[in-house]
Amino acid sequence: MKCALVTGGSRGIGRAICIKLAALGYHVLINFKSNQTEAEQTLKFIQDKNGTGELLAFDVSDRRAITESLGGWMTRHPENTIEVLVNNAGIKEDVLMMWMKDEQWDSVMRTNLDSFFYVTRQVLTEMLMKRNGRIVNIVSLSGLKGLPGQTNYSAAKGGVIAATKALAQEVGRRGITVNAVAPGFIKTDMTENISEKEMKAIIPVNRFGTPEEVAHLVAFLVSPESGYITGEVISINGGMYS
């Protein structure tokens, strides 16, 4: 069984990616931290379309939890290889740096940047042994240009972008590609407090994007046809550039 792991797969972009990968024939491991109800809804969407998947609960910022939950799953299923990893889980805690608390910096860095290292390291060895794998990191427009009030978030996503480029050079000869997708304003929980009517004036296509559009791009990057694309950061932002 070919498997795909999507962190933060219970809602928004993560949910759309889970559904898309299931439609491509992957058995999808839907990671979530605490919202089991939403994660179960994602699984139901997959099953309603005759796909397969299962829930895998762990906090992506907790390396011990990753070892116990994800590592435990891998030990129990030696015949199933995680061929695709989508590092999607993330949080924002927006505040100007002069008022930013230590915990606001720490939590955003742990969930957005540290998680990339902990989760990817857990599955990478098996990919290297199999000489096959696709890793896609969901970053952000903030990581490319920086946004006021998001010093922590921009730093974390910028770190993942740099790590994407470095890791791609380490593992390319083993048939593994590593790319990043940088969404702009997408209709999700993270943008529900942002006025689309006001913001679309600065977006050339004059609207917010959808999670399904991001999922379609991820699907291309995990396909066999994308095997010569690695170390890239692909923006999906309706034409917004710094």
C-alpha positions, 0 to 999 in steps of 0.5 A: 500500500502506498501511503501519504502523510499530511500533517494538520490534515483535519481542516483547510488546506490540509483537508483538501490535500488529504482528499486529493491524495486519496483520489490519486490512490494513496492511503492517507495518514491524516495527522491532527493534534486535538480536533478529532471531530474535524479529522474524522470529517476529513476521513469521511470525505475520503471514504465517501469517494471510495478512498482510504485513510486513517487518523494519526494524532500527535503534536508536530512540535513534540518530538517524543510524540512524533516518535511514539505515534508516527514511529510506532505506526511505521514499526507496526506497518513495515510493509507500508511505505510513506512515499509522500510527506506533506508538512502542512501543520502550522499556527500563527500568533500575530503581534508586533515584535515589540509586544511579542511574548516569548511563548508567542515566538516559541510556539510558532517556531516549534509548530512551523519550523521544528516540526519540519525537522522532527517529522521529516527525519522520522520518515526520511530514512525509509524513503532513502532506503526505498530510493523514492519519495516526495516531500512537500512543505507548505510555507507562505507568502510571509516566508518570502517577503515578510509581513508586519506583525508576523516576525515569528511566522515569517522567520519560521516559514523562511527557515522551512524554505531554506531547509527545503533547498538544503534537503533537496540537495542532500537527497536528490540522488536517492530519487527523493524530491523536496519542494515548497508551496507558498500560498498567499491568501487562501480561504481557510480558518487562518484568513477568516478574519481578513476582509477579502473585499478589502484585500482583493484590490492588491491581488491581480486575480481579484480574489482569494484562492481555494484550498483545492487549488493548493491541493492540485499543485501539491498533487502535481509535485508528488506525481512521477511527472514532477521528478525533475523539479526539486528545491523549488518554492512555488508561489500560489498567490494570485499574482502577488509579489514582493 
